[in-house]
Structures are given as C-alpha cells and as structure tokens.
Amino acid sequence: MEKKKFKLILLVPLFILILCFKCCTVIDSGEIGIEFHKWSSKEEDYGGVEGTCKGWVFYNPLTTSIFTYPTYIQRKNYDPFNVNAKDASVFSMDPTIAYRIDPAKACDIFVKYRKDIEDLENGYIKTCIYEAYRTCANNYTSDSLMSSRASFEAEVRQRLEKSLEAEGFIVTEFTSQITPPQSLAQMINEKNMAVQSSLKAENKVKEAEANAKIKIAEAKGEAEAMKVKADAEAYYNRTISASLSPLIVQEDWIEKWDGKVPQIVGPGNTMFDMSKFQTK
C-alpha cells in the first residue's frame, strides 16, 4: 500500500510537468502566434480567433490551439510556366518572389485561408503571380514584350503587389526570366547577327575612309615639303646670282687661267698664235 502511494506521489508531479509542456509554447521574435478556439461557433469570435501572441503563451490544449506564421522575409522560386502574348505566342516565365507577412493582417490570413506558409505559397500566392503574368501579357505583342521587358515586369509587379498586399503579403523583391518561343528567339538572333554585320561593314568603311585621309594628308605633307625645298633652293640660287659681280667673275677666271695664250685654227689648219698680235 505504501509503495502504491509512493508511486502515485511520483506520478503526480510528472503528470503536472507533462501538462505544463502541453499547455504552453514559445513564440519567438521572428514569428507571430495566432490563438484560436477549436469549437467556437459564434460569429463574434472572429472565426474562433482570439488574437495574436508572442513570447510564452499558456493555453488549454483541449479547446485552444496556437498557429504560427513567420514574419521575416520568405523567398520562393517557382517552376517555369507558360503564358500567351496578345498575338498568341507562348512565353515561358520563371519568377522568383521575396515577401513577408504583415503582422497586422496575420489573423485575417489565418481566418480566410487556414493554411500554413508553404500551402499559401503553392496555392494563393502562385495563383496571384500567374494571374498577373497572364493579364499583363495579353496587352503585349511578341515584339513589344521582348523590346519592353522592363515595362512588362514593372506592370506585373505592380499588379501582383496590389493583389497580395490587400491580403496581408508585402512584396519586397520580384524578378523573372522571360523565355520567348524558339521561332522568335531564332528571329531575334538573326536580327542581332544582321545588325552586327552591318556595324562591322560600317566600321570597315570608316576605317577605309580614315586610311584614305591619312594617305592624302601624307601626300599633301610630302608635296608641301618638296615645295618648301624647291623654294629654298630657288632663293639660294637667286641670292648667289645677285652676289656675282663682273669683277668677281673676272677674278675667278684669272685664278683658273693656266698662262697659255689661246690659239686659233684658221683655214687650211693654219695655227695663229694670238700672242704675236698682242699690242705692245
């Protein structure tokens, strides 16, 4: 009998300890807790939700549950899906979204959806993203969508933010990779190659024109150099000619004379010595 009492005394604290663990939980700073009653049927109970909670929370696990949502930024990369442009061309979209739950609307999200964060990402949020892409793509042709990607993505994000923020989801980042149809991608590549070929040919023409201008400039430089040289030589010759007086010419002739009197050959090969005819 005493052993049974002793065992009972040991089991009571253990039961109380287990009950305490079952009746309390901790909501950390990166989450927000939602306390709701399981079997409440009153409309004024806001779907059984009593409110939000943080820190240590004590509750009756038989009638009450604690549901938590993360309030820090969540990031989700979705698998590619197809949407149609205005001209029925099929584009593949590969979106990535970063968002967080607005703590002030956490209760509204729980009451409306009763889903955890993963189910919301694969359900409501994914539907909103697809609807934003589909609606905006219908306003663009294939060419305009490819040439105005930034505007298209801005419109998609604006529409997505409007629908998600109304439900309590705040979009912090949104990016996507747009893949055009294979036929359109080929046309774009061919167009780019044509543009590159045209630019290459234009550059060659400019290079040829530049080389021709260089050669012309070099030829002009050589012609001007020759003209300058000729002018200098002509100036030198004129200066020398002007400085040669008759006396200077005679003096130069005397310096070069060898002392011999010139002889003149007459008729019949007769030699005349000019010295004999000199005047005494």
Backbone as numpy.savetxt, mean C-alpha at the origin, in Angstrom:
# Nx Ny Nz CAx CAy CAz Cx Cy Cz
-22.00 -46.21 66.97 -22.84 -45.00 66.97 -21.96 -43.74 66.97
-20.95 -43.80 67.78 -20.06 -42.63 67.86 -19.29 -42.44 66.56
-18.97 -43.55 65.86 -18.27 -43.45 64.58 -19.16 -42.80 63.53
-20.46 -43.12 63.56 -21.38 -42.53 62.60 -21.51 -41.03 62.83
-21.58 -40.65 64.12 -21.66 -39.22 64.44 -20.41 -38.49 63.97
-19.27 -39.16 64.13 -18.01 -38.55 63.74 -17.95 -38.35 62.22
-18.40 -39.37 61.48 -18.44 -39.27 60.02 -19.39 -38.18 59.57
-20.53 -38.09 60.28 -21.51 -37.06 59.93 -20.95 -35.67 60.17
-20.22 -35.55 61.27 -19.60 -34.26 61.58 -18.59 -33.87 60.49
-17.88 -34.84 59.94 -16.91 -34.56 58.88 -17.58 -34.25 57.54
-18.72 -34.91 57.29 -19.40 -34.72 56.00 -20.11 -33.38 55.92
-20.59 -32.88 57.04 -21.33 -31.59 57.03 -20.45 -30.45 56.53
-19.24 -30.24 57.05 -18.39 -29.15 56.52 -18.02 -29.36 55.06
-17.81 -30.65 54.68 -17.48 -30.92 53.30 -18.64 -30.56 52.38
-19.86 -30.89 52.84 -21.04 -30.55 52.05 -21.21 -29.04 51.94
-20.96 -28.37 53.05 -21.08 -26.90 53.05 -20.03 -26.29 52.11
-18.82 -26.87 52.12 -17.75 -26.36 51.24 -18.11 -26.57 49.78
-18.62 -27.75 49.44 -19.02 -28.01 48.05 -20.16 -27.09 47.65
-21.08 -26.88 48.54 -22.22 -26.00 48.25 -21.75 -24.57 48.00
-20.74 -24.15 48.78 -20.20 -22.79 48.58 -19.58 -22.64 47.20
-18.85 -23.69 46.77 -18.26 -23.64 45.44 -19.32 -23.60 44.35
-20.41 -24.29 44.59 -21.49 -24.33 43.62 -22.31 -23.05 43.64
-22.27 -22.35 44.72 -23.12 -21.16 44.87 -22.39 -19.86 44.61
-21.14 -19.91 44.16 -20.41 -18.68 43.89 -19.52 -18.86 42.68
-19.19 -17.76 42.06 -18.28 -17.74 40.92 -17.58 -16.39 40.88
-16.54 -16.31 40.07 -15.77 -15.06 39.95 -15.82 -14.58 38.50
-16.23 -13.35 38.32 -16.24 -12.70 36.99 -15.03 -11.77 36.94
-14.07 -12.08 36.05 -12.84 -11.27 36.02 -13.07 -9.95 35.28
-12.00 -9.15 35.22 -12.14 -7.79 34.66 -12.35 -7.78 33.16
-12.03 -8.89 32.46 -12.21 -8.95 31.02 -13.54 -9.54 30.60
-14.43 -9.75 31.55 -15.74 -10.32 31.25 -16.84 -9.53 31.94
-18.04 -9.80 31.54 -19.21 -9.25 32.23 -20.19 -10.39 32.45
-20.66 -10.52 33.71 -21.58 -11.59 34.06 -23.03 -11.16 33.96
-23.87 -12.11 33.58 -25.31 -11.85 33.47 -26.03 -12.87 34.36
-26.72 -12.37 35.35 -27.44 -13.22 36.29 -28.90 -13.33 35.86
-29.36 -14.55 35.67 -30.74 -14.72 35.24 -31.38 -15.91 35.95
-32.70 -15.84 36.10 -33.48 -16.88 36.76 -33.98 -17.88 35.72
-33.82 -19.13 36.03 -34.11 -20.17 35.07 -35.59 -20.31 34.76
-36.43 -20.16 35.77 -37.84 -20.47 35.56 -38.75 -19.25 35.72
-38.23 -18.09 35.56 -39.04 -16.90 35.68 -39.93 -16.76 34.45
-41.22 -16.47 34.68 -42.16 -16.31 33.57 -42.78 -14.92 33.54
-42.29 -14.04 34.38 -42.84 -12.69 34.45 -42.20 -11.81 33.39
-43.01 -11.07 32.67 -42.49 -10.19 31.63 -41.62 -9.08 32.20
-41.99 -8.62 33.43 -41.23 -7.53 34.01 -39.84 -7.97 34.48
-39.60 -9.29 34.46 -38.29 -9.78 34.87 -37.26 -9.67 33.75
-37.64 -9.09 32.61 -36.72 -8.88 31.49 -36.14 -10.20 31.04
-37.05 -11.16 30.80 -36.62 -12.47 30.34 -35.88 -13.25 31.41
-36.14 -12.96 32.67 -35.46 -13.66 33.76 -34.12 -13.05 34.13
-33.65 -12.05 33.41 -32.35 -11.44 33.68 -32.47 -10.46 34.83
-31.62 -10.65 35.81 -31.62 -9.76 36.96 -30.68 -8.58 36.76
-29.61 -8.79 35.94 -28.68 -7.71 35.68 -27.28 -8.25 35.47
-26.32 -7.33 35.37 -24.93 -7.72 35.17 -24.20 -7.75 36.50
-23.09 -8.46 36.51 -22.32 -8.58 37.74 -20.85 -8.76 37.44
-19.99 -8.44 38.44 -18.54 -8.60 38.33 -17.99 -9.04 39.68
-16.77 -9.57 39.64 -16.13 -9.99 40.88 -16.75 -11.28 41.43
-16.76 -11.38 42.76 -17.37 -12.54 43.41 -18.88 -12.42 43.36
-19.53 -13.47 42.90 -20.99 -13.48 42.79 -21.53 -14.74 43.49
-22.46 -14.54 44.42 -23.10 -15.65 45.12 -24.54 -15.77 44.62
-24.97 -17.00 44.36 -26.30 -17.21 43.79 -26.77 -18.62 44.15
-28.04 -18.86 43.91 -28.64 -20.17 44.13 -28.58 -20.95 42.82
-27.73 -21.97 42.74 -27.57 -22.69 41.48 -28.81 -23.46 41.04
-29.75 -23.66 41.96 -30.97 -24.39 41.60 -31.93 -23.52 40.80
-31.93 -22.24 41.06 -32.89 -21.35 40.39 -32.23 -20.28 39.52
-30.92 -20.10 39.71 -30.23 -18.99 39.03 -28.97 -19.51 38.34
-28.64 -18.88 37.22 -27.41 -19.20 36.49 -26.66 -17.91 36.18
-25.36 -18.04 35.98 -24.51 -16.90 35.61 -23.93 -17.18 34.23
-24.21 -16.26 33.32 -23.70 -16.37 31.95 -22.70 -15.25 31.74
-21.58 -15.53 31.06 -20.54 -14.52 30.88 -20.28 -14.23 29.40
-19.97 -12.97 29.13 -19.52 -12.53 27.80 -18.17 -11.85 27.96
-17.21 -12.09 27.07 -15.94 -11.34 27.11 -16.17 -9.91 26.63
-15.52 -8.96 27.28 -15.65 -7.56 26.87 -14.38 -7.06 26.16
-13.35 -7.88 26.07 -12.15 -7.50 25.34 -12.35 -7.81 23.85
-11.43 -7.34 23.02 -11.60 -7.42 21.56 -11.50 -8.87 21.09
-12.46 -9.26 20.28 -12.49 -10.57 19.65 -12.12 -10.42 18.17
-11.43 -11.40 17.63 -11.04 -11.36 16.22 -11.49 -12.65 15.55
-12.13 -12.51 14.41 -12.66 -13.67 13.69 -12.34 -13.55 12.22
-11.70 -14.61 11.68 -11.41 -14.68 10.25 -12.35 -15.70 9.61
-13.20 -15.23 8.71 -14.21 -16.10 8.12 -13.68 -16.76 6.85
-14.23 -17.93 6.56 -13.91 -18.61 5.31 -14.46 -17.80 4.13
-13.81 -17.85 2.98 -14.29 -17.08 1.81 -15.70 -17.51 1.39
-16.46 -16.54 0.94 -17.78 -16.82 0.38 -18.00 -15.91 -0.83
-18.95 -16.27 -1.68 -19.16 -15.57 -2.95 -20.34 -14.61 -2.87
-20.19 -13.48 -3.59 -21.29 -12.53 -3.78 -21.30 -12.11 -5.25
-22.43 -11.64 -5.71 -22.59 -11.24 -7.11 -22.54 -9.73 -7.25
-21.81 -9.28 -8.27 -21.80 -7.86 -8.60 -23.05 -7.51 -9.39
-23.16 -6.24 -9.77 -24.34 -5.76 -10.47 -24.53 -6.46 -11.81
-23.43 -6.81 -12.47 -23.50 -7.47 -13.78 -23.42 -8.99 -13.65
-23.71 -9.52 -12.48 -23.80 -10.96 -12.20 -22.44 -11.65 -12.11
-21.34 -10.92 -12.14 -20.03 -11.52 -11.94 -19.88 -11.97 -10.49
-19.22 -13.09 -10.29 -19.09 -13.67 -8.96 -17.72 -13.31 -8.37
-17.74 -12.67 -7.20 -16.53 -12.29 -6.49 -16.44 -13.09 -5.20
-15.21 -13.44 -4.83 -14.98 -14.15 -3.57 -14.49 -13.16 -2.52
-15.12 -13.18 -1.34 -14.77 -12.29 -0.24 -14.20 -13.09 0.92
-13.11 -12.59 1.47 -12.44 -13.27 2.59 -12.29 -12.26 3.73
-13.34 -12.06 4.56 -13.32 -10.99 5.56 -12.71 -11.40 6.90
-12.16 -10.40 7.58 -11.68 -10.55 8.95 -12.23 -9.38 9.76
-12.82 -9.70 10.91 -13.43 -8.66 11.73 -12.87 -8.70 13.14
-12.67 -7.53 13.71 -12.30 -7.40 15.12 -13.39 -6.56 15.79
-13.89 -7.03 16.91 -15.03 -6.34 17.56 -14.99 -6.62 19.06
-15.83 -5.93 19.79 -16.01 -6.18 21.21 -17.48 -5.96 21.56
-17.90 -6.54 22.66 -19.29 -6.39 23.11 -19.40 -5.14 23.98
-20.42 -4.36 23.72 -20.70 -3.19 24.53 -21.28 -3.66 25.88
-20.57 -3.42 26.99 -21.06 -3.91 28.29 -22.47 -3.41 28.62
-22.81 -2.21 28.16 -24.13 -1.66 28.47 -25.25 -2.41 27.77
-24.90 -3.18 26.71 -25.93 -3.91 25.96 -25.76 -5.42 26.09
-24.93 -5.86 27.04 -24.71 -7.30 27.20 -26.00 -8.02 27.56
-26.80 -7.44 28.42 -28.08 -8.07 28.80 -29.01 -8.17 27.60
-29.04 -7.14 26.78 -29.90 -7.16 25.59 -29.49 -8.28 24.65
-28.16 -8.47 24.47 -27.67 -9.54 23.60 -28.09 -10.90 24.13
-27.94 -11.08 25.45 -28.30 -12.37 26.04 -29.80 -12.64 25.94
-30.60 -11.65 26.26 -32.05 -11.84 26.21 -32.52 -12.15 24.80
-31.90 -11.51 23.80 -32.36 -11.68 22.43 -31.86 -12.97 21.79
-30.62 -13.36 22.09 -30.03 -14.49 21.37 -29.79 -15.72 22.24
-29.50 -15.55 23.51 -29.19 -16.67 24.41 -28.11 -17.58 23.82
-27.08 -16.98 23.23 -25.99 -17.71 22.59 -24.66 -17.25 23.19
-23.68 -18.16 23.18 -22.35 -17.75 23.60 -21.66 -17.02 22.45
-20.44 -16.54 22.70 -19.77 -15.69 21.73 -19.44 -16.42 20.44
-19.09 -17.70 20.53 -18.76 -18.46 19.33 -19.99 -18.67 18.45
-21.11 -18.97 19.07 -22.35 -19.14 18.30 -22.78 -17.83 17.65
-22.55 -16.72 18.33 -22.90 -15.41 17.77 -22.03 -15.10 16.55
-20.75 -15.44 16.63 -19.84 -15.20 15.50 -20.24 -16.01 14.28
-20.61 -17.26 14.50 -20.96 -18.14 13.38 -22.42 -18.00 12.96
-23.16 -17.22 13.70 -24.57 -17.02 13.37 -24.88 -15.59 12.97
-25.28 -14.78 13.95 -25.75 -13.42 13.67 -24.69 -12.55 13.02
-23.46 -12.54 13.55 -22.42 -11.65 13.01 -22.07 -12.05 11.58
-21.95 -13.34 11.32 -21.64 -13.80 9.97 -22.75 -13.41 8.99
-23.98 -13.51 9.42 -25.11 -13.12 8.57 -25.05 -11.64 8.24
-24.73 -10.81 9.23 -24.62 -9.36 9.00 -23.51 -9.05 7.99
-22.38 -9.74 8.10 -21.27 -9.50 7.17 -21.66 -9.88 5.75
-22.28 -11.05 5.61 -22.70 -11.50 4.28 -23.73 -10.54 3.68
-24.67 -10.09 4.49 -25.70 -9.18 3.99 -25.10 -7.84 3.57
-24.11 -7.34 4.32 -23.46 -6.07 3.97 -22.73 -6.20 2.64
-22.01 -7.29 2.43 -21.32 -7.53 1.16 -22.31 -7.66 0.01
-23.33 -8.46 0.22 -24.29 -8.72 -0.86 -25.00 -7.43 -1.29
-25.43 -6.63 -0.33 -26.16 -5.40 -0.65 -25.26 -4.39 -1.36
-24.05 -4.22 -0.87 -23.15 -3.23 -1.47 -22.65 -3.68 -2.84
-22.40 -4.97 -3.02 -21.89 -5.47 -4.30 -22.90 -5.28 -5.42
-24.19 -5.27 -5.09 -25.23 -5.07 -6.10 -25.22 -3.66 -6.69
-24.47 -2.75 -6.07 -24.39 -1.37 -6.56 -23.16 -1.14 -7.44
-22.36 -2.18 -7.65 -21.11 -2.05 -8.41 -21.09 -3.04 -9.58
-20.57 -2.57 -10.71 -20.23 -3.49 -11.80 -18.86 -4.10 -11.50
-18.48 -5.05 -12.30 -17.19 -5.71 -12.07 -16.03 -4.71 -12.15
-16.04 -3.89 -13.21 -14.95 -2.93 -13.40 -14.92 -1.89 -12.29
-16.10 -1.36 -11.94 -16.14 -0.32 -10.91 -15.76 -0.87 -9.55
-16.11 -2.13 -9.28 -15.75 -2.72 -7.99 -14.23 -2.89 -7.88
-13.60 -3.34 -8.97 -12.16 -3.53 -8.94 -11.39 -2.22 -8.89
-11.92 -1.21 -9.56 -11.24 0.09 -9.59 -11.56 0.94 -8.36
-12.57 0.53 -7.58 -12.97 1.32 -6.40 -13.08 0.41 -5.18
-12.06 -0.39 -4.96 -12.10 -1.34 -3.84 -12.21 -0.62 -2.50
-11.45 0.46 -2.36 -11.46 1.18 -1.08 -12.85 1.72 -0.78
-13.51 2.29 -1.78 -14.86 2.81 -1.58 -15.84 1.69 -1.26
-15.69 0.57 -1.96 -16.56 -0.58 -1.72 -16.41 -1.10 -0.30
-15.17 -1.29 0.16 -14.95 -1.79 1.51 -15.42 -0.80 2.56
-15.28 0.51 2.27 -15.76 1.53 3.21 -17.28 1.45 3.34
-17.98 1.24 2.23 -19.44 1.12 2.28 -19.86 -0.14 3.04
-19.14 -1.25 2.81 -19.45 -2.49 3.51 -19.27 -2.30 5.01
-18.17 -1.69 5.41 -17.91 -1.48 6.84 -18.95 -0.55 7.45
-19.30 0.51 6.75 -20.29 1.44 7.28 -21.63 0.75 7.51
-22.03 -0.08 6.57 -23.30 -0.80 6.71 -23.21 -1.84 7.83
-22.07 -2.50 7.93 -21.88 -3.51 8.96 -21.87 -2.88 10.35
-21.16 -1.77 10.50 -21.12 -1.09 11.80 -22.51 -0.65 12.25
-23.29 -0.17 11.30 -24.63 0.30 11.63 -25.50 -0.84 12.17
-25.45 -2.00 11.53 -26.28 -3.12 11.96 -25.76 -3.77 13.24
-24.43 -3.91 13.38 -23.89 -4.57 14.56 -23.95 -3.71 15.81
-23.62 -2.43 15.67 -23.62 -1.56 16.85 -25.02 -1.37 17.41
-26.02 -1.47 16.57 -27.39 -1.39 17.07 -27.73 -2.56 17.99
-27.02 -3.68 17.82 -27.26 -4.87 18.64 -26.27 -4.99 19.80
-25.30 -4.09 19.89 -24.37 -4.13 21.01 -22.99 -4.63 20.67
-22.64 -4.75 19.37 -21.31 -5.19 18.93 -20.58 -4.00 18.32
-19.43 -3.63 18.88 -18.66 -2.48 18.42 -17.53 -2.97 17.51
-17.55 -2.56 16.25 -16.53 -2.97 15.28 -15.29 -2.09 15.44
-14.14 -2.72 15.65 -12.89 -1.97 15.78 -12.01 -2.08 14.53
-12.07 -3.21 13.83 -11.33 -3.40 12.58 -12.16 -4.25 11.64
-11.98 -3.98 10.35 -12.65 -4.80 9.35 -11.86 -4.73 8.06
-11.36 -5.89 7.61 -10.61 -5.96 6.37 -11.11 -7.15 5.55
-10.80 -7.13 4.28 -11.24 -8.24 3.43 -10.31 -8.36 2.22
-10.23 -9.55 1.70 -9.52 -9.81 0.46 -10.53 -10.12 -0.62
-10.52 -9.30 -1.69 -11.49 -9.45 -2.76 -10.83 -10.17 -3.93
-11.38 -11.30 -4.31 -10.85 -12.08 -5.43 -11.83 -12.04 -6.58
-11.45 -11.46 -7.74 -12.36 -11.36 -8.88 -12.49 -12.70 -9.59
-13.45 -12.83 -10.51 -13.56 -14.05 -11.32 -12.29 -14.27 -12.14
-12.04 -15.52 -12.50 -10.82 -15.85 -13.23 -10.73 -15.11 -14.55
-11.86 -14.99 -15.25 -11.87 -14.30 -16.55 -11.53 -12.82 -16.38
-12.10 -12.22 -15.33 -11.82 -10.80 -15.09 -10.38 -10.60 -14.64
-9.88 -11.52 -13.83 -8.48 -11.42 -13.39 -7.53 -11.51 -14.58
-7.86 -12.38 -15.55 -7.03 -12.51 -16.75 -7.06 -11.23 -17.57
-8.25 -10.64 -17.71 -8.36 -9.38 -18.45 -7.56 -8.28 -17.78
-7.60 -8.25 -16.46 -6.86 -7.23 -15.72 -5.36 -7.41 -15.93
-4.91 -8.67 -15.90 -3.48 -8.94 -16.11 -3.05 -8.54 -17.52
-3.89 -8.85 -18.52 -3.55 -8.48 -19.89 -3.52 -6.96 -20.05
-4.46 -6.29 -19.41 -4.48 -4.82 -19.48 -3.22 -4.24 -18.83
-2.83 -4.80 -17.69 -1.62 -4.32 -17.01 -0.38 -4.56 -17.87
-0.34 -5.72 -18.54 0.80 -6.01 -19.42 0.85 -5.04 -20.59
-0.35 -4.71 -21.14 -0.39 -3.75 -22.25 0.08 -2.38 -21.80
-0.34 -1.98 -20.61 0.08 -0.69 -20.08 1.58 -0.67 -19.86
2.11 -1.76 -19.32 3.54 -1.84 -19.10 4.33 -1.81 -20.41
3.81 -2.51 -21.44 4.47 -2.49 -22.75 4.46 -1.10 -23.34
3.32 -0.41 -23.20 3.21 0.95 -23.71 4.20 1.88 -23.00
4.28 1.73 -21.70 5.22 2.57 -20.94 6.66 2.26 -21.33
6.93 0.98 -21.58 8.28 0.60 -21.98 8.64 1.20 -23.32
7.67 1.13 -24.30 7.92 1.72 -25.61 8.09 3.24 -25.51
7.27 3.85 -24.68 7.36 5.30 -24.50 8.71 5.68 -23.91
9.17 4.88 -22.97 10.48 5.16 -22.36 11.60 5.01 -23.38
11.47 4.03 -24.29 12.48 3.85 -25.34 12.51 5.06 -26.27
11.32 5.57 -26.63 11.24 6.75 -27.49 11.90 7.94 -26.80
11.60 8.11 -25.53 12.20 9.21 -24.78 13.72 9.04 -24.70
14.16 7.79 -24.53 15.59 7.54 -24.47 16.27 7.85 -25.80
15.61 7.46 -26.92 16.16 7.75 -28.25 16.22 9.26 -28.49
15.15 9.96 -28.10 15.13 11.42 -28.26 16.24 12.06 -27.43
16.43 11.55 -26.23 17.48 12.09 -25.37 18.86 11.86 -25.98
19.08 10.64 -26.52 20.37 10.34 -27.15 20.61 11.23 -28.38
19.53 11.45 -29.17 19.66 12.32 -30.35 20.02 13.74 -29.93
19.38 14.21 -28.88 19.67 15.56 -28.39 21.12 15.65 -27.91
21.59 14.57 -27.29 22.98 14.56 -26.83 23.94 14.65 -28.01
23.66 13.86 -29.07 24.52 13.87 -30.25 24.49 15.24 -30.93
23.30 15.84 -31.03 23.19 17.18 -31.64 23.99 18.19 -30.83
23.86 18.08 -29.51 24.59 19.01 -28.65 26.10 18.82 -28.81
26.52 17.54 -28.91 27.95 17.28 -29.11 28.44 17.83 -30.45
27.62 17.63 -31.52 28.00 18.14 -32.84 28.09 19.66 -32.84
27.11 20.28 -32.20 27.13 21.75 -32.11 28.37 22.20 -31.35
28.69 21.46 -30.28 29.88 21.83 -29.51 31.15 21.72 -30.33
31.26 20.63 -31.11 32.45 20.47 -31.96 32.53 21.55 -33.03
31.37 21.89 -33.65 31.34 22.93 -34.68 31.75 24.28 -34.11
31.23 24.57 -32.94 31.58 25.84 -32.32 33.06 25.87 -31.95
33.57 24.70 -31.50 34.99 24.64 -31.15 35.87 24.86 -32.38
35.47 24.24 -33.53 36.23 24.43 -34.77 36.17 25.88 -35.23
34.99 26.49 -35.08 34.85 27.89 -35.49 35.74 28.80 -34.64
35.75 28.51 -33.35 36.58 29.31 -32.46 38.06 29.16 -32.85
38.46 27.90 -33.17 39.84 27.64 -33.55 40.20 28.36 -34.85
39.27 28.29 -35.85 39.52 28.96 -37.14 39.60 30.46 -36.96
38.71 31.00 -36.16 38.74 32.45 -35.91 40.05 32.84 -35.25
40.53 31.99 -34.34 41.79 32.31 -33.67 42.95 32.29 -34.64
42.97 31.28 -35.55 44.05 31.20 -36.52 44.00 32.38 -37.50
42.79 32.75 -37.93 42.66 33.89 -38.85 43.13 35.18 -38.19
42.78 35.33 -36.93 43.21 36.52 -36.20 44.74 36.54 -36.08
45.31 35.37 -35.84 46.77 35.29 -35.72 47.44 35.67 -37.05
46.90 35.14 -38.16 47.48 35.44 -39.48 47.38 36.92 -39.81
46.22 37.50 -39.51 46.05 38.94 -39.78 47.02 39.75 -38.94
47.21 39.35 -37.73 48.13 40.10 -36.86 49.56 40.01 -37.36
49.96 38.81 -37.79 51.32 38.63 -38.30 51.53 39.41 -39.60
50.51 39.34 -40.46 50.63 40.06 -41.75 50.76 41.55 -41.54
49.99 42.06 -40.61 50.03 43.50 -40.35 51.37 43.92 -39.77
52.07 43.02 -39.10 53.34 43.39 -38.45 54.54 43.27 -39.38
54.38 42.67 -40.61 55.50 42.50 -41.53 55.64 43.72 -42.45
56.53 44.70 -42.17 56.76 45.89 -42.99 57.74 45.55 -44.11
57.86 46.37 -45.19 58.83 46.12 -46.28 60.26 46.00 -45.80
60.65 46.82 -44.84 62.02 46.77 -44.32 62.29 45.42 -43.66
61.30 44.95 -42.94 61.48 43.66 -42.25 61.62 42.56 -43.28
60.82 42.65 -44.38 60.89 41.64 -45.43 62.26 41.68 -46.09
62.79 42.91 -46.37 64.09 43.04 -47.00 65.19 42.52 -46.09
65.10 42.82 -44.81 66.10 42.34 -43.85 66.09 40.83 -43.80
64.90 40.27 -43.86 64.81 38.80 -43.81 65.41 38.20 -45.08
65.27 38.94 -46.25 65.82 38.45 -47.52 67.35 38.50 -47.51
67.88 39.59 -46.94 69.34 39.75 -46.86 69.93 38.65 -45.99
69.26 38.35 -44.84 69.78 37.32 -43.93 69.82 35.95 -44.59
68.90 35.72 -45.50 68.83 34.42 -46.15 69.66 34.36 -47.46
70.28 35.53 -47.97 71.03 35.53 -49.25 72.35 34.83 -49.04
72.81 34.03 -50.01 74.05 33.26 -49.90 75.25 34.01 -50.51
75.09 35.27 -51.00 76.19 36.08 -51.54 76.43 35.91 -53.03
75.74 35.03 -53.64 75.90 34.81 -55.08 74.99 35.73 -55.86
75.60 36.25 -57.03 74.81 37.13 -57.90 73.94 36.26 -58.78
72.77 36.56 -58.95 71.87 35.74 -59.80 72.35 35.76 -61.24
72.27 34.68 -61.94 72.63 34.55 -63.35 71.38 34.33 -64.17
71.39 34.92 -65.36 70.21 34.84 -66.23 70.61 34.09 -67.48
69.86 33.19 -67.88 70.11 32.42 -69.11 69.40 33.11 -70.26
70.20 33.49 -71.30 69.63 34.17 -72.45 69.38 33.24 -73.60
69.19 33.80 -74.76 68.95 32.98 -75.96 70.18 32.18 -76.30
69.96 30.96 -76.75 71.09 30.08 -77.11 71.82 29.60 -75.89
71.15 29.59 -74.78 71.71 29.12 -73.51 72.90 29.97 -73.08
72.91 31.26 -73.47 74.02 32.14 -73.11 73.82 32.60 -71.70
74.83 32.47 -70.85 74.78 32.85 -69.44 75.26 34.29 -69.30
74.52 35.12 -68.63 74.90 36.50 -68.35 75.15 36.63 -66.87
76.34 37.15 -66.60 76.66 37.38 -65.19 76.19 38.78 -64.84
75.27 38.87 -63.94 74.65 40.15 -63.61 75.61 41.06 -62.85
76.71 40.51 -62.34 77.64 41.34 -61.56 78.40 42.31 -62.47
78.54 41.94 -63.75 79.23 42.79 -64.68 78.40 43.99 -65.05
77.16 43.88 -64.84 76.30 45.01 -65.18 76.02 45.91 -64.01
76.70 45.65 -62.94 76.44 46.46 -61.75 77.03 47.89 -61.97
76.42 48.83 -61.54 76.83 50.24 -61.66 77.92 50.51 -60.65
79.02 51.14 -61.13 80.13 51.47 -60.24 79.90 52.80 -59.66
